[in-house]
Amino acid sequence: MTVLNRMATKWNHFAQASNNTRAAVELSRLGLPYMPWSDASLLPSALQVVLNEIEINSRKTIVEFGSGISTVYIAQILSRLGGRIVSFESDAEWATFVEDRLAALNLSEFASVVHAPLGPCTLSKNGLDWYDQAAVAAAVQDLSVDCVLVDGPPAYKTGYELARYPALPALQAQLAPDYAVFLDDIHRLGEKQILRLWADLFGIKFLSFFSKGNIARGVHGVAHFTV
């Protein structure tokens, strides 16, 4: 690694830490009780990018792959704006936990968690498992989806780099004319390849936020801005 690359990496780490601190302060203003935040969760600054999109561009029908703290925060925003999030989760116990937390916060009207175990998928790359296609199709069949958040399934192990690829193709028939899509963990080679594949297939240009939680945002159709 060159000196310039090392300097850029250090600066990115510093900027990300600063952005995460600021985002955590802003998220605290929503007044939600503590929700377990694991290494697999969206970083605060990445979650803030998603919430900004929902707020600024009035996204009302959100589909999420991988549930958790993001589901709760998005539901809280939608409880004010109107709309609904459908979140797919492969872990049955975690799906129940998130559903119970949503119910306790009176957010079930604005969010649902669908247990969709991982299994064979006709849309996958390299034969990788993905969320139960039938469960996904049934849950979104009547929706016009204007925002997609992809943070699952797990894709950090060698050989699983493209595990998240099917998310957008699986929703193709339900995507609204104007929509946004977010992909987490874009510092990894697999996610970078997925962005290229989606860009070619859907004609989307992606903007990468490496200093804001390593998340990418792509927009199809008309959208304003994000901050």
Buried (B, 14 or more C-beta within 10 A) or exposed (E): EEEEEEEEEEEBEEBBEEBBEBBBEBBEEEEBEEBEBEEEBBBBBBBBBBBBBBBEBEBBBBBBBBBBBBBBBBBBBBBEEEBBBBBBBBBEEBBEBBBEBBEEBEBBEBBBBBBBEBEEBEEBBEEBBBBBBEBBEEBBEEBEBBBBBBBBBBBEEEEBBBBBBBBBBBBEEBBBEBBBBBBBBBBBEBBBBBBEBBBEEBEBEBEBBBBBBBBBBBBBEEBEEBE
